[in-house]
Amino acid sequence: MTSPPPRGALAGLSLCMLLASLGTSIANVGLPQMAEAFAAGFAAVQWVVLSYLLAITAVLVSVGRLGDRFGHRRLLLAGVLVFAVACALCSAAPSLGVLVAARALQGFGAAIMLAMTMALVAATVPKAQTGRVMGLLGTLSAVGTGLGPAIGGALIAASGWRALFLVMLPLAALAFVLVQRTQADRDPQPAGAGRLSVFATLHDRALGAGLGMSTLVAAVMMTTLVAGPFYLSHGIGLDPAQMGLAMAVGPCIAALAGIPAGRMTDRCGSYATTLGGLLCMLAGCLVLALMPLGVTGYIGALGILTLGYAQFQAANNTAVMGNVPADRRGTIAGWLNLSRNLGLIVGAWALGAVFAWGMGDVHAALPAAVGRGFRLAFWVASGLVALALLLACARRVKTLQASTAP
């Protein structure tokens, strides 16, 4: 029997993950009000969202190395502090330029929290319980991303867009206290350890397969966020409220499935759970690609796809982080989060372009054309999941070869 992980330590790590995810989506609903407040167009105010995402993507690996060099707990505390300061700056921003810069700073703090949270899991929980904790973090990531627009809408109605950032200040303060009190300081690694660990990373094929799968799967999931709203509104004819409810199904399923998926990983192993999750995702993609769907069919297929995604995330994160030495945890966690963010960007850009090409002019497209573009995008998404399945098999072969080598 393994003892349960300390609740305070898990609460601190969970809150850090929740805050970073909440920061990703909570500002989106305030863009119209920000555009009005600063007399700015959509292209300009969109940088409030993009600056946060780009800052995270740009520094994930670097902050992972810093954590390996100077200590994961120490850097996580610094990241929470940076995030909190940025929240205050965002809420008080006198101009759009200041707001965009403050959001970039907030993204820097979020990148530290994402990388260090995953790096500290192995030092916080027994190895036999790593899967369920990874599932818990996946659940909180989905909850933060999914609840952001709902919380944001209520805050804007009550207090205006500046409340979107003020609400995260007390949560950041609580996260700081929990991490400070429950995580122990560990000896920093020798100079150069983080740098050397990167070249270990680049030549580890099994690890590379895990990062590649993470990128492919994230690209597929972004397709639902890019093509889904157009299909639901222009293809099926839902109004905005109905579309919002339909789009909320995915995050809700991911939130409910995260912890069970982690337990399944601990019980069945990461390879079997990864394979099962990817096969479930492939089934969901094929349903979306093959069939003209109404609302019920769309929600059902999205549910299958998202359930598979939750299983894959818990299992792949466990496989990637499970056997990483202490002096590489921050770096590998940075690479893992970077692979996911790159997948989101690829999905928004490349698969969004496939959808647009199949649909034609969005302003003149009939429902049949929208459906054609949607199905074409998910044919490509099905191919990406199939490629991820091949990488999963290749990683298994590599792992077996390493275990039987003299």
N, C-alpha and C positions, 0 to 999 in steps of 0.2 A: 504493500500500500504506500502510495506517495502522499505526502501532506499537501493540503490545498495551498495555493499561493496566497501571500498576504493580501487582504482585501484593499487596504489603503494603497499599496503599491500598484495594484491593478487599477484602482480607481483613478490614480494620477495619470497612468499611461493612457487609460481609456479616455479621460477628459482631454488630453493633448490631441489624440486622434480625432475626437469629436470636434474640437475647435478648428483644427486645420481643415476638416471637411466642410464644416459650417461656413467658414470663410470663403470656400469655393463658390457656394451657391446663394448665400444670403443677400449679396449685393445685386444680383441680377434683377430682382423685382423692383429695385429702386432706380433703375436707369432712366425711366421716363421722368421721374421727379428730379433727378440730378440734371438731366438735360434742360429741364425748365429752369431750375435754380441757377445754372451757370450759362444759360442761353447758348447751349452747345448742340450740335447735330449728333445723330446716332453714331457716325463713324468716330467722332471724338470721344463721346461718353463711353463707347464700347471698351476703351482702354482701361476703364475702371475694373473690368473683368479680366482683360487680357494681361495687364501688368502683373496681376497676382499669379496667374497661371505660368506666365513666362519666367517670373522670378523663381518660382518653385522649380521649374524644369532646369533652369540654368545652373542652380547651385546645389542640387541634391547630392551629387557625387562628392563635391568639394566639402560639404558639411559632414558627410560621412567620414571622410578622411580626417577632418579636424576632430571628430568625436573619438576616433581610434587613437589619435595622437594625444589629446588633452583630457580625455575622459568623457564617457557618454552622459553621465548624470550632470556634470558641470556644464556641458554644452546644451543639454536639454533645458536646464534652468535659464541659461542665457537666451535660448530660443523663445521660451515662454515670455520672458521679459521684453524681448524685441517685439513680439506679437502684440503684447499689451500696449506698449508705447505707440505702436503703429495704429492700433484701434483708436486710441485717444486722438492722434493726429488726424485720422480719417474723419472722426466725428466733428472736429473743429476746423476742417479745411476751408480756407477762405476762397479758394479758386479750384478749378478743375485740375490744373497742373499739379497743385499741391496734393490733391486727393489721389491722383494717379501715382505720384511718387510715394505717398504714404501707403498705398495699396501694394506697391512693389516691395516696400520694407516689410509689410505684413506677410507677403508671400515668402520673403527670406526667413522670417521667423517660423512660418508654417513648414517650410522645407526642413528646418532643423528639428521641429517636433515630429514630423513624419519619419525621418531617418532614425532619430535617436529613440523614438518609441519602439520601433521594431528591433533596434539593436539591443535594447534593455530587456526584451522579453526573455531571452535565453538566460540572463542573469537573475531574473525575477521568479521564474516558474520552473518546476522540474521538467526534464525533457519529455517525459511521458504525457505531460499536459500541454505541450507547446501547441498542438493542433487546435485545441478548443480555445486557447487564448488568441491565436491568430484568427479563428472564426469570430471571436468576440470583437476584435479590432475591425474585422471586415464588416461586421454588423453595425458598429458605431460609425464607420466611414459612410455606409449606405444611409444610416439614419441622419447623419449630419448633412449629407448632400440632398437627401429627399425632403427633410424638414426645413431646410434653409428658405425656400420660396414661401412656404406657409407661414413660418415665423416672421419672415420679412414683411409679408403682406399685412399681417396684423400690427406690426410695429409701425409701419408707414401710416396706416389708417389712424393709429392712436397718437403718434408723436412726430412723424416725418422721417425722412431718410437718414438723418444723422443718428437716430436710435438704432439703426442696423449695426453700427459699430460699437456704440456705447454698451449694448447688451452683452457683448463678449468680454468686457473688462472684468466684471466680477467672476466670471468663469475662468478667465486666465489667472486671476489672483488665487482662486481655489486650487487650480492645477499646480501653480508654483509652490504653494504650501504643501500639498500632498507629495509632490516629487521631492521637495527638500527634506521632508520628514521621513519618507519611507524608502528612498533609494540611498544606498551606501556609496561613498566615494571609493573608487578603485584606482589602483596605480595606473597612471598614464603609460602608454607604450613608448618604447625608445624612438628617438628621432629617426624618421625614414621608414617606420613600420607601415604607415598608411600608404606611402608611395609604392613600396615593394608589393603590398597586397593587391594593388590594382593589376600588376602584371601577373600575379597568380590568377586573378579573375579572368583576364583576357584569354588565358590558355586552358582554362577548365571547361571542357566541352559540356559536361553535365550541367554545370552552372549556367553556361551560355544558353543551353536549351531551355532552362527555366526562365531566363530573362527574355528569350525570344518568344516563348509561349505567352508570357505576360503582355508583351507588346501586341501580339496578334489578337489576343482575347480582348484587350482594352479597346482596340480599334473596332472590333465587332460590336461591343457594347455602346460605343459612341454613335454607331450607326442608328441605334434605336432613338437616341436623343436628337440626331440631326434630321433623319428622314421621318421619324415617327410623328412629330407635330404636323408636318405637311400632309402626310397620309391621312391622319385622323381628321384634320380640318378640311382639306381640299379633296381628298379621296373619298372619305366617308360622310363628311358634312357635319361633324360635331361642332358645337359652339365652344368658346374658350373654357367655360366651366367644366363641360363634359370632357373636353380634351385633357384638362388638368387632372381630373380624376383618373382617366385612363392611363396617363403618363405616371401617376403615382403608384400604380400597381407594381412596377419593377422595383423601386426602392423598398416598398413594403415587404415584398417577397424576399429580397436580399437581406433585409433586417431580420426577418423571422428565421431564415435558413442559415444564417452565419454560424451561430453557436452549434446547432446540430451537425452542420458540415464539419466543424472543427472536431467534434466528438467522433464523427465517422472517420476522420483522418487518423485520430489516435487509435481507433479500434481496428480499422482495415488497412492502414498504411497509406502513405502519400501517393504511391503509384496507382493503386486501384481507385482511389478517390479522384485523382486527377483524370484518369481515363474515363471514369463514370461521368464526371462533370463535363468533359469535352464532348462525349457522346450525346449527353443531354442537350448541350448547346447546339450541336450539329442538327439534332432533331428539330429544335426550335427554329433554327435558321432555315431549314428546308421547308418547314410548314409555311413560314413567312414568304419564301421564294416561290413556292409551287401554287399556292391557293389564293384566289381572290377572297379576302377576308372582310367580314363585318366586324363590329365592335367586339362581340363575344369571341370570335375566332382570333382576333388580334390579341386580346388580353390573355387568352389561353396559350397562344404560341409564345407571347412575351413571358408568361409565367414559367414555361418550360425552359426558355433560354436563360432567364435570370436565376432559376434554381440551379441550373448547371454551372452558371458563373460563380455562384456562392460556393459550390463544392470545389470548383477549380481553384478559386482564390485561397481558400483555407489550406488545401492540399499543396499547392505550388509554393505558397509562402513558407509553409512548414518545411518542404523539401529544400528550398533555397537557403533558409536561415538555420535549419536544424543542426547542422554539423559544422558551422562556421566557427573558427577559432576566435577567441575574444578580441585579438588585435585586428580582426577583419570585419567585425560585425557592423560597425558604422558604415564602412565603405560598401559592403555588400547590400546593406539596407538602402543606401543611397542609390546604388545601381538598380535595385528592385523597384523602388519608387520612380526612378527615372524611366525605366522601361515602360511602366504603366502610363506615365504622362506622355511619353512619345507615342504610345499607342492611341491615346485620346486625340492627340494632334493629328496623327495619320488618319484616324477614323473621320474626324471632322473635315479634313482637307480632301483626302483621296476618295473615300467612300461617299462623302458628300458630293464630290464631283461626278462620280458614277451615277448617283441618284439624279442629279440635275441634268446630266446628259440624256438619261433615259426618259426624263419627264418633259424636257423642252422648256419653253418660256413659262415660268411659274405663274405669271399674271394671266396667261391665256390658256394654261393647261386644263383640259377636262379631267374629270375623275379617272377615266380610263388611262390617260397618260400619266397621271400621278401614280396610279397603281402599277403601271409598267416600270416606271423608274424605281419604285419601291422594291418590286420583286427582283429587278436587276441588281440593285445594291445588295440584296440578301443572297443572291447567287454568289456574288463575290465574297460576301461574308462567310458563306458556307465553305468556300475554298480556303479561306484563312483558318477556319476551325479545323479543316482537314489537315492543313499544314501543321497546325499546333499538335494534332494527334500524332503525326509522324515524328515531331520533335520529342513528344512524350515517350514514344517507343525507343527513339535513339538514346534518350537519357537513361532509360531503363537498361538498355544493352551496355552502355558505358559504365553504369553503376555496378552491374553484375560482373563485368570484366575486371573492374578495379577490386571487387571483393574477392575474386578468385585468383588474382595475380599473386605470384610468390613474393 
